[in-house]
Amino acid sequence: MSGSVVRVAIIGASGYTALESIRWLVRHPQARITYLASRQEQQPVSEMFPELLGRIDLPVRPFDAGAIARAADVALVCLPHLAAMEHVPALLAAGLKVIDLSADYRLGDGALYEKWYKHAHTDKVNLERAVYGLPEFFFDQIQAAQLVANPGCYPTAGILGVAPLVREKLAAADDVIINAASGISGAGRTPSQAHHFPERNEAFEPYAIGSHRHGAEIEKTLSRILGQPMQVIFVPHLVPMDRGILATIYLKALPGSSEQAAVAALERVYANAAFVRVRKGPLPSTKFVANTNFADIAVKLYGGRFIVTVAIDNMVKGASGQAIENMNLMFGLPETTGLL
Ligand SMILES: NC(=O)c1ccc[n+]([C@@H]2O[C@H](COP(=O)([O-])OP(=O)(O)OC[C@H]3O[C@@H](n4cnc5c(N)ncnc54)[C@H](OP(=O)(O)O)[C@@H]3O)[C@@H](O)[C@H]2O)c1
């Protein structure tokens, strides 16, 4: 780290999470982007993303761990899974701190990774020491981490919604249903037929019921937070918006619990969480959190169930904003620096 400015490298510069990270970092008062790595031909990044003209003019360079380590203190790895774990070991070995936005280091367990990602994990040493980057529950570990596994977008919303009421013994641990809908940017920038405009426009639909990898990430992380094995029913949906996730979570209320106690529990658990807003007026909406790092949460008691709703922006609290929040913690900066 040079002076009080964190020097940041972004790997996979042409993708959506890279662009979102750049947008936030050019306004961050204590960070400077010093290296942009991509497989694409060298050019100023503003040629890749015209909206960046006049805001950052850095060239886009090939991946070179040594050169990146000379230029930067931390790397945000904005690559697909598999590609991430091909690059992360070299970055760590070169002395950088790393925040990996892919799923490669989130599950903490090679066998579980292989089961869900159908590929052997090739960097088990770092897999085991990676810290899950959800500051609301792993704040101290993130501060001390060299490698942070930035959470998935659905898991961020789901875990924030489920953990408090189960932990505070207001809701049952064995009856958790998460229905969540995501905007299309959640699928990344790489084009595919399924994400072609005529396929997605005006279409709101579920997908990957029982087979979405984020279900495993939610279960694994909730199990760690709550200290008991957790199983959840997780049903993702795609909604024709650019960005945003809304999770509607159904938890069985335990006898004697009340809506008032549930609201109080959320307020207690998130009292020190800079980016969680417990809403008592209007229910969470993707509109209220779009382009912000906030997670909005509310709870209602209805039909013997706590209905917890959580809204985040998948590109910000669900990806790049949370990565910068983690970066702030790893470098001893206030969590909110550059993010409000
Ligand atoms: N989009 C979201 O809402 C979201 C939320 C949370 C987490 N994530 C995760 O964040 C990561 C990046 O997502 P994204 O939405 O930014 O994806 P994206 O828009 O598809 O961009 C990924 C970038 O990675 C590089 N890349 C692709 N395949 C590669 C390969 N085989 N080897 C090396 N580099 C490769 C490409 O950049 P170059 O051509 O410039 O090298 C590509 O632009 C993914 O792991 C994703 O699961 C995304």
The ligand as an SDF file (V2000), in Angstrom:
LIG
                    3D

 48 52  0  0  0  0  0  0  0  0999 V2000
  -23.0210  -10.3040  -12.5560 N   0  0  0  0  0  0  0  0  0  0  0  0
  -23.3310  -10.4300  -11.2690 C   0  0  0  0  0  0  0  0  0  0  0  0
  -24.3830   -9.9380  -10.7940 O   0  0  0  0  0  0  0  0  0  0  0  0
  -22.4230  -11.1840  -10.3370 C   0  0  0  0  0  0  0  0  0  0  0  0
  -22.6890  -11.1260   -8.9840 C   0  0  0  0  0  0  0  0  0  0  0  0
  -21.8550  -11.7990   -8.0990 C   0  0  0  0  0  0  0  0  0  0  0  0
  -20.7790  -12.5190   -8.5950 C   0  0  0  0  0  0  0  0  0  0  0  0
  -20.5580  -12.5870   -9.9180 N   0  0  0  0  0  0  0  0  0  0  0  0
  -19.3970  -13.3780  -10.3640 C   0  0  0  0  0  0  0  0  0  0  0  0
  -18.3640  -12.4830  -10.7480 O   0  0  0  0  0  0  0  0  0  0  0  0
  -17.6000  -13.0600  -11.8020 C   0  0  0  0  0  0  0  0  0  0  0  0
  -17.6010  -12.0890  -12.9740 C   0  0  0  0  0  0  0  0  0  0  0  0
  -18.9700  -11.9100  -13.3740 O   0  0  0  0  0  0  0  0  0  0  0  0
  -19.3880  -10.8930  -14.5070 P   0  0  0  0  0  0  0  0  0  0  0  0
  -20.8470  -10.7150  -14.3860 O   0  0  0  0  0  0  0  0  0  0  0  0
  -18.4980   -9.7020  -14.4690 O   0  0  0  0  0  0  0  0  0  0  0  0
  -19.0540  -11.7760  -15.7950 O   0  0  0  0  0  0  0  0  0  0  0  0
  -18.7800  -11.3010  -17.2860 P   0  0  0  0  0  0  0  0  0  0  0  0
  -19.4890  -10.0190  -17.5340 O   0  0  0  0  0  0  0  0  0  0  0  0
  -19.0890  -12.4470  -18.1480 O   0  0  0  0  0  0  0  0  0  0  0  0
  -17.2090  -11.0120  -17.3080 O   0  0  0  0  0  0  0  0  0  0  0  0
  -16.2470  -11.9570  -16.9840 C   0  0  0  0  0  0  0  0  0  0  0  0
  -14.9190  -11.5800  -17.6390 C   0  0  0  0  0  0  0  0  0  0  0  0
  -13.9770  -12.6210  -17.3590 O   0  0  0  0  0  0  0  0  0  0  0  0
  -13.0990  -12.7600  -18.4580 C   0  0  0  0  0  0  0  0  0  0  0  0
  -13.1260  -14.1740  -18.8730 N   0  0  0  0  0  0  0  0  0  0  0  0
  -14.1630  -14.8710  -19.3370 C   0  0  0  0  0  0  0  0  0  0  0  0
  -13.8120  -16.1510  -19.5520 N   0  0  0  0  0  0  0  0  0  0  0  0
  -12.5280  -16.2610  -19.2150 C   0  0  0  0  0  0  0  0  0  0  0  0
  -11.6030  -17.3250  -19.2180 C   0  0  0  0  0  0  0  0  0  0  0  0
  -11.9410  -18.5550  -19.5850 N   0  0  0  0  0  0  0  0  0  0  0  0
  -10.3430  -17.0790  -18.8030 N   0  0  0  0  0  0  0  0  0  0  0  0
   -9.9840  -15.8460  -18.4000 C   0  0  0  0  0  0  0  0  0  0  0  0
  -10.8280  -14.7910  -18.3910 N   0  0  0  0  0  0  0  0  0  0  0  0
  -12.0790  -15.0000  -18.7930 C   0  0  0  0  0  0  0  0  0  0  0  0
  -13.5760  -11.8570  -19.5520 C   0  0  0  0  0  0  0  0  0  0  0  0
  -12.7920  -10.6970  -19.4640 O   0  0  0  0  0  0  0  0  0  0  0  0
  -11.5830  -10.4170  -20.4730 P   0  0  0  0  0  0  0  0  0  0  0  0
  -12.0590  -10.8770  -21.8220 O   0  0  0  0  0  0  0  0  0  0  0  0
  -11.4190   -8.9570  -20.3320 O   0  0  0  0  0  0  0  0  0  0  0  0
  -10.3990  -11.1890  -20.0130 O   0  0  0  0  0  0  0  0  0  0  0  0
  -14.9960  -11.5210  -19.1530 C   0  0  0  0  0  0  0  0  0  0  0  0
  -15.3800  -10.2430  -19.5900 O   0  0  0  0  0  0  0  0  0  0  0  0
  -18.2550  -14.4100  -12.1580 C   0  0  0  0  0  0  0  0  0  0  0  0
  -17.5530  -15.4340  -11.5270 O   0  0  0  0  0  0  0  0  0  0  0  0
  -19.6570  -14.2550  -11.5790 C   0  0  0  0  0  0  0  0  0  0  0  0
  -20.2290  -15.4820  -11.2220 O   0  0  0  0  0  0  0  0  0  0  0  0
  -21.3250  -11.9060  -10.8170 C   0  0  0  0  0  0  0  0  0  0  0  0
  1  2  1  0
  2  3  2  0
  2  4  1  0
  4  5  1  0
  4 48  2  0
  5  6  2  0
  6  7  1  0
  7  8  2  0
  8  9  1  0
  8 48  1  0
  9 10  1  0
  9 46  1  0
 10 11  1  0
 11 12  1  0
 11 44  1  0
 12 13  1  0
 13 14  1  0
 14 15  2  0
 14 16  1  0
 14 17  1  0
 17 18  1  0
 18 19  2  0
 18 20  1  0
 18 21  1  0
 21 22  1  0
 22 23  1  0
 23 24  1  0
 23 42  1  0
 24 25  1  0
 25 26  1  0
 25 36  1  0
 26 27  1  0
 26 35  1  0
 27 28  2  0
 28 29  1  0
 29 30  1  0
 29 35  2  0
 30 31  1  0
 30 32  2  0
 32 33  1  0
 33 34  2  0
 34 35  1  0
 36 37  1  0
 36 42  1  0
 37 38  1  0
 38 39  2  0
 38 40  1  0
 38 41  1  0
 42 43  1  0
 44 45  1  0
 44 46  1  0
 46 47  1  0
M  CHG  2   8   1  16  -1
M  END
$$$$
